[in-house]
């Protein structure tokens, strides 16, 4: 019987980027995601584009391990309704 290897993340601990983390806490994950941004561009015709900046392979790995679709962050799509953004 093959032993299933538990996934781990690296680059979560400042000053020790090679350390393997098997169960990251919320503070570690929030620190990693604090480097990303959302750029909102409104064109003259009123159309709005959204772009997530700063995503790297670690972010994509975390999103994948969380069971989310990575394209949600690579190509966000939102609809503006009375100053409230709702996901499409």
C-alpha positions in Angstrom: 0.0 0.0 0.0 1.4 3.4 -1.0 1.7 6.1 1.7 0.0 9.3 0.8 2.3 12.3 1.4 0.6 15.2 3.2 0.9 18.5 1.3 3.0 21.2 2.8 3.8 24.9 2.0 7.1 26.7 2.1 7.8 30.5 2.1 5.3 31.1 4.9 7.7 31.9 7.7 9.7 35.2 7.4 13.4 34.5 7.8 13.0 30.7 7.2 11.5 30.4 3.7 12.5 26.7 3.3 10.7 25.5 6.4 7.9 23.1 5.5 4.5 24.0 7.1 1.9 21.3 7.1 -0.8 23.1 9.0 -0.5 26.9 8.4 -2.5 29.2 10.7 -4.6 32.1 9.6 -2.0 34.7 10.3 0.5 33.0 8.0 -2.0 32.8 5.2 -3.2 36.4 5.6 0.4 37.7 5.6 1.0 35.9 2.3 -2.2 37.3 0.7 -1.5 40.8 2.0 0.8 41.3 -1.0 -2.0 41.0 -3.7 -4.2 43.8 -4.9 -7.3 44.4 -6.9 -7.2 47.0 -9.7 -10.5 48.3 -10.9 -10.5 50.0 -14.2 -13.6 52.0 -15.4 -13.6 52.8 -19.1 -15.3 55.9 -20.7 -18.2 53.7 -21.8 -18.9 52.7 -18.2 -17.6 49.1 -18.5 -15.5 48.0 -15.6 -12.5 45.6 -15.6 -11.0 43.9 -12.6 -7.5 42.6 -12.3 -5.8 40.9 -9.4 -2.1 41.8 -9.1 0.8 40.2 -7.3 -0.4 36.6 -7.5 2.4 34.1 -7.5 2.8 30.3 -7.4 2.4 30.2 -3.6 -0.9 31.9 -3.8 -2.1 29.5 -6.5 -0.9 26.5 -4.5 -2.9 27.8 -1.4 -6.0 28.4 -3.5 -5.7 24.9 -5.0 -5.2 23.3 -1.6 -8.3 25.1 -0.3 -10.4 23.5 -3.1 -11.0 26.8 -4.9 -10.7 27.4 -8.6 -7.5 29.3 -9.4 -9.1 31.0 -12.3 -11.4 32.9 -9.9 -8.4 35.0 -8.9 -6.6 35.0 -12.3 -9.7 36.3 -14.2 -12.1 37.9 -11.7 -15.6 38.7 -13.0 -17.8 41.0 -11.0 -21.0 43.0 -11.7 -21.5 46.4 -10.2 -25.0 47.0 -8.9 -25.8 50.2 -6.9 -22.2 50.4 -5.6 -22.3 46.8 -4.4 -20.0 44.3 -6.2 -21.6 40.9 -6.7 -19.7 37.9 -8.1 -21.0 36.6 -11.4 
